[in-house]
Amino acid sequence: MISNYLKVGEKNAIKADELCSLTGHDRRSVLKAIERERSQGTLICASKAGYFLPASQEDVSAFYERYTRYARKMLYTARHFKSHLQIPEGQGDLFG
């Protein structure tokens, strides 16, 4: 588990390249493992400093804001593909 290699607090963040060295896995595998753990409920934060476990509610809040901003950008871009495919409203929605 990637979270076993992480430390608490942004000041102790670990870059993806270092996680690759520590785990012996390539970058893609490390990033997939992070997403898998997050989807299972592990709070793994990220910033420009790297990956870390939250030290406070503020860490959780800051990551949540960054992550949801990124998700909104992706959905905004995806609308062009949906339009091109001429998918009727209500069909092909992310959760519907």
C-alpha positions in Angstrom: 0.0 0.0 0.0 1.3 3.4 -1.0 -0.1 5.0 2.2 2.4 2.9 4.2 5.2 5.0 2.6 3.6 8.4 3.2 4.2 10.7 6.1 1.8 13.0 7.8 1.7 16.7 6.7 2.5 18.5 3.6 5.9 19.4 4.9 6.7 15.7 4.8 5.3 15.2 1.3 6.9 12.6 -1.0 7.2 13.2 -4.8 6.0 10.5 -7.1 9.5 9.7 -8.3 10.6 9.0 -4.8 7.5 6.7 -4.3 8.6 4.9 -7.4 12.1 4.3 -5.9 10.7 3.2 -2.6 8.1 0.8 -4.0 10.1 -0.4 -7.0 7.1 0.3 -9.3 6.8 2.7 -12.2 5.0 6.0 -12.0 1.9 4.8 -13.7 1.5 1.9 -11.2 2.1 4.2 -8.3 -0.5 6.7 -9.4 -3.0 3.9 -10.0 -2.3 2.5 -6.5 -2.9 6.0 -5.0 -6.2 6.3 -6.8 -7.2 2.8 -5.8 -6.5 3.6 -2.1 -8.4 6.8 -2.4 -11.4 5.1 -3.9 -11.3 2.7 -0.9 -11.4 5.7 1.5 -7.8 6.3 2.4 -7.2 10.1 2.6 -4.1 10.6 0.5 -3.5 14.3 -0.1 -1.4 15.8 -2.9 0.1 19.2 -3.6 3.1 20.6 -5.6 5.2 19.2 -2.7 4.1 15.6 -3.3 1.9 13.1 -1.7 1.1 13.0 2.1 -1.4 12.0 4.7 -3.4 14.8 6.1 -2.2 16.4 9.3 -5.3 18.5 9.8 -8.8 19.3 8.5 -7.3 22.1 6.5 -5.1 19.6 4.6 -8.2 17.6 3.8 -10.2 20.7 2.8 -7.4 22.1 0.6 -7.0 18.8 -1.3 -10.8 18.4 -1.7 -10.9 21.8 -3.3 -8.1 21.0 -5.7 -9.4 17.6 -6.6 -13.0 18.8 -7.2 -11.7 21.7 -9.3 -9.8 19.3 -11.4 -12.8 17.0 -11.8 -15.0 19.9 -12.9 -12.4 20.9 -15.6 -12.5 17.3 -16.9 -16.3 17.2 -17.0 -16.3 20.6 -18.7 -14.0 19.3 -21.5 -16.0 16.0 -21.7 -19.1 17.9 -22.7 -17.6 18.5 -26.1 -17.2 14.8 -26.7 -20.8 14.2 -25.5 -22.1 16.8 -27.9 -20.1 15.3 -30.8 -21.6 11.9 -30.1 -25.1 13.5 -30.0 -26.0 11.8 -26.7 -29.4 13.0 -25.5 -29.7 14.8 -22.2 -29.9 12.5 -19.3 -28.0 9.7 -21.1 -24.3 9.1 -20.7 -24.2 11.1 -17.6 -21.3 10.3 -15.2 -23.6 8.8 -12.6 -26.8 8.2 -14.4 
